[in-house]
Amino acid sequence: MFGYTGFMFFPAFSRLGVVALTFMVAAGAMPVSAQQAVLQNPSRVPVERRVWPASVEVPMNSLDITAVQEKTAQRSYVYRSKAFEFVSGDKLAGSVMREIARTFEATRLLVQALPWGVEPRPPADLGFFRAKLYVTHDDYIADGGMENSGGCYSSKDRIFRIPFPSLGLQQRASTWYRTAGFKETALVHEVTHQMMHEFLPFIPSWVIEGTAEYTETLPCSAGKFSAAYHEHGLRSYMKRWRDRGVFSSQLSAAGRLMTMKRSDWNTMAESSQKQALLYYQSFMLVYYFCHLDGDGKGTRFLKYLDAVAKARDEWDLFFKNPAVQKTADGFRYPRSLKRPDAKRSEEFGIEKLDILLDGRSPSEMNAALKAGFRKININL
């Protein structure tokens, strides 16, 4: 099981997962497509002009691996692809690193290409997204990995941590190989969290997990996501959960999940069965809002995420003000400086649910959800 660490927003405190961490918006940018370049400007591409990609494939030049550092005594080997820096606990062949980097780079491009309006930006101090790869699970735990997880993304230091076994790596003699048929869905899930880093403070847990579940369900082979086959991914996802004893009939009311606070989410997630239901229903909600709601183009959901992006931009500008000083537990600023009106917490995302509900009552929302899935012959 993968997982990611939580957040502490100053002055309010909230938790997601098992570890509370300080979150700070990081500036910085990297080369992006023409559409994404527009999205980074104040005049974002209007929702009605955005399109869902048919496929997203990572170009080979993104997988050119550079060995930056190899220190055997310190067990530190640093490799870079186009957008990621990997710190490995053992030396890895270039071919193996390319396979690993392919999943990371493809997921980055996927999140960037989806019409959600997310602009993945690496930490400004390095210019690369960071990942640490550990030879053993014990090494992973010792360096901050989450217990009972196979990988995690930390918002505090913006590092994705994962042990070799979770990457499908096995050692033969003194060389590491990738096992055949390794499933990368959980890896895609966590990298999605990393790519949506700047959105995470503002959205409730169901959006955070539902979007990551969505990307991991899209069929992917050799660094190419077949995004147009999202319905096939949906049905495979539902079958996989049914095989694990999770059924649609167990889902609770949509409104209850949409307004759930992280503290309540975490309490429920302590039960593995309830945690499975939380992830399942979060995905079903995100899928509905992306493809089955209203005009079927995800318009309400895209407008909702645009509201989040606007709040993110306001806080980004606030933190760039020299009068704002970052501290160990958050930040401080002079009283004469007005802070953004948007709450920098999940409360903002919950308040903005009116964009998604669009005047619908909880019972009407539940009815719309069922009717939406009936369009594709799925009964909830």
N, C-alpha and C positions, 0 to 999 in steps of 0.2 A: 504494500500500500504506500502510495506517495502522499505527501502532505506539505503544507507550507505554513510558515510561522505567522504570528499575529502582529497586531499593530498597537501602538500607544500614541494617541493623538493628543497634543497639548492644547488646551488645558484639560480636555475631556479624556477619560481613560476607557478603552474598550479592548476586548481580546478576541482573537480569531485563531483557533488552533490551541496549542499548549504553551506558547512562549509569547510574552508581551514585548514588543520592540518599538523603538522610536522610528517614525516614518518622516522623511524629509523629501520634498520634491527636488529632483535633480534636473539641472538644465543640461543643454548639450544636444547635438543632433548628429545624424549620419546621413549619407547619401540615400535618397529614397526615390521612388518612381515619380513620374510627372504628377499623377493624381495626388499622391501623398504630399508633394511639395505645395500643392494648392491648399490641402487640408491644414497645413501648418500656418497658413496666412489667416488674417482675421476673416476674410471672405471664404469660409469653408465651402466645399462643394455642396450645393443644396441637396437635401435628402432625395428629392425626386430625380436627381441626375445620377445618383449612385447606382451601381449595378453589383449583383452577386457574381463573383467569378466562377467560370466553368471549371477551371483548374488552376493550380498554382504550383509552379515547378522551380526548384532552386537551380540557378545557373552554375555551371561548373567552375567559373572563376571565383565564386563565393567559397568554394571548397579547397582553394589553394592553401595548404597548411604551411605555416612558418614556425620553425622551432626557435623560440625566443630564448629559452634557457634550459639547460640540462645539468642539474647538480645531483649527482648520484648520492653523495654523502648526506645531503639534506632531503633526499627523496622528493625532489621538486623538479618537475619537468613542465615547462610552460610552452603551450602551442597556441597559435592564433589562426582563425579563419577570417572571413571578411568582417564579421560583426562581433565575434566571440573570442574571449581569451579563456583557455582551459588550463588549469593548474592540476597536473596529474601526479599521483603518488608513485608512479613507475613509468618507465619509458614505454611509449606506444609507437608502433610503426605508423608511417604516414598513411598507409592504406586504411588502417584501423581508425586513425583520427579523422580521416575524411568521412568514413561511415558515421562516426559519432556526430561530427559537425553537420552532416547533411540533415539530420533530424532537427537540430537546433536552428540552422539557417532556414530550412523549409518552413518551420513553424513561425519564425519571425516574419517571413514573407507572407504567410497565410494570414496572420493576424493583421498585417499591414494592408493586405488586399481586400479583406472583408469590408463591407460598407459600414462597419461599426464606427469608423472615424477615429480609430486608435492609431497613434503615431509612435511606434516603439522607439524610445530614445535611451541610449546607454548612459551610465554614469559619466558626468562631464569630466571628472578627474582622470579617467582612463580612456574614454572614447570607445570602450568595448563592453559588451555584456560579459559578466563573469560567471564561470562555472568551475567548481572544484571536484575532482574525481578521485575517489579513495579506493585503495586496493582491497581493504576489508570493511565489513560493516562496523567493526569496532572502531576503526580509524574514523569512519564517518560520524559515529556517535560522539567520539572524543572531541571532534572539532565543531560540535554544535548541531549535528544532524538530529532529527526528531526520532524519539523512541518509536518502535513499531511502525516505521516507515521505510520505504525504499528510496527516498529522495525528497528533498524539500527546497523551497525557495524562501529566503529570508529577506524581508523588506528592510531590515535594519542596515545590513551591509550590502544588500542587493546582489547576493551571491547565491547561485543555485548549487546545492550540494547533492552528490549522488555517488554511491559505492559502485565498484566495478561490476558486481553481480547484477545490479539493476540495469546496467548497460549491456548485459549479455556477454560480458567478457570472461573468457576462460584461459588459463595458462597451460601451455604445452611446452615442456622444457623451460626455457627462459623467455619465451615469446607469448604475447597475449593475442588471442584471436576472438573474433565476434562469432557467437554461436549462430547457426543457421536457423532461420524461422523466428528470430527474436521479435517479439511484439513491442512496439514503441509507443503504444497508446498512452500509457501513464506518463511517459516522458513528455509527450506532446502536451498533455494536461498541465504539467508543472511549468513548462517553458511558456505556455500561454499566460500563466500568472505573472511570470517575469516580464513578458511583453506588455502586459496591462498594468504594470507597476503604478503608474501615475493616476490610474482610475480607481485603484483599490480602496483608498481611504474614503471615497464618497459613495460607494455602492454597497447594498446589503449582501449577505452571504449567498443568497440564491443566485444573484447575478454573477458573483465571482466564480462560484463553482459551476453554475449552468453554462457559462460561456466556455469554460475550460473543458467541460464534458462535451460540449458541442464540437470543438475543434478535434478532440480525440476520436470522435465517431466518424469523421470524414475519412473515406477510404484513402489510403496512402501507400505508395509503392515507390521505392528508389528515389525518394525526395520529391515526389509529385503527389499533391493532394487533388483528388477528383472531387472538387467541391460541389459540382452539379449533382452528384450522387448522394446528397445529404439524406434523402429519404431512405435509401438503402442502408446508410449508416444508422439511421433512426431504428429501423426494424432489426438490424443486427444487435444494436444496443439493447433493445427491449428483450430480445431472445436471450442475450447473455445474462441479463438480470433475472429473467424468469427461471433460467437454469440454476440461479443462486437463491431462488425462493422469494424473489421480490416481484410483486404483481401490481398492476395498475389499480386494482380494486382496493389496495391498501393505502392509496394516496389520500392525503387530507385535503381540506378546502384550499384552493389556490391563494385566497386572500390571507389566510393564516400564515402561509410560508412567505408571501411577499412582504409582510410587515414584521417578520420575525427579527428580533434583535440578536446580535452575535452571542450575547450571554446565553440566551435561550437555545440558540443553535448549538453552542458548545455543550450545553447540558444534555441535549438530545443525542448529540453525536457520541457521547460516552457509551451508548449502546450501539453495537455494530449493526444490528438490524435497523434501528432508527436512523443511523448514519447513512446506510444504504438507501433508505427511503428519501432522505433529504437530498442526496445527490441525484437520485432518479427523478424526483419531482422537479428539482432545479433545472435539470436538462430539459424535461418535457415542457416546462414553462418557457425557457429560452427558445426552444425549437418552435413552439407555438407562435411566440411573438416575432420570430424571424420569418416564418414561412406560412403560417396559417391564419394569422390575425388580420382582420380588415381586408386591405387590398392584396394581401399575400406577398407583399414586398418588404415587410418588416418596418413600415413607415413609422409607426408609433415607437417601436423599440429604438430605431435610429435617432428619432427626436429626443428620446429619453437619454441616450448616450451623448447626444450633442449638448444637452443641458449639463451633464457631468463634465464634459470637456470644457465648457465655458467656466464652470466653477474651478476646474483644475487650472485653467489659464489665469484666472484672477488671483489664485493663490501663488502661482508661479511668478507672476509679476510682483506680488507682495514680497516674496522671499528674495527677489533680486534687488530690492531697495536696500542700500547700504545701511540704513538705520535699523534694519531687522537683523538681529544677531541670533545665530543658532546656538543652542546650549545642549548640554548632555541629556536633558529631559524634555527638550522641545525648542522654544525660541522666546525671545523677548523683544519688545519694541517700544518706542516712546508713546505716551498717551496721545500725543498730538497727531499721530499717524493712524488713519482709519484702516482697520483690517477688513478683509472682504466680508460681504454680507452672507455669502454661502457658507453653511456649516461644513467644516472639514471633518466629517464623520459620516457614518452610515445613515444618520438622521436625514442628511441631505437627500440621499437616494430614496429613502422612504417617503419623504415629503413630496418628491417629484413623481411618485407613482401615479399621480393624477394624469400624467401624460399617457401612461400605459392604459389606465382604466378608462380614460376619456368619457367620464360620466357614468360608467357602468357600476352597478352595485356589486358587492361580493357574490351574490347569487347569480346575477347576470353574467359576471365574469366566469364563474364555474360553468354556466350553460354555454357560453361562447367557447370555452376551452374544449368542452366535449364535442360541440358542433364542428369546431375546427378540425379535430382529429377524425371525425366521421367522414370528412371530405376525402380523406385518404384511406377510408375503411379501417380505421382503428377505433375501437370502442374503449373508452376509459370508464 
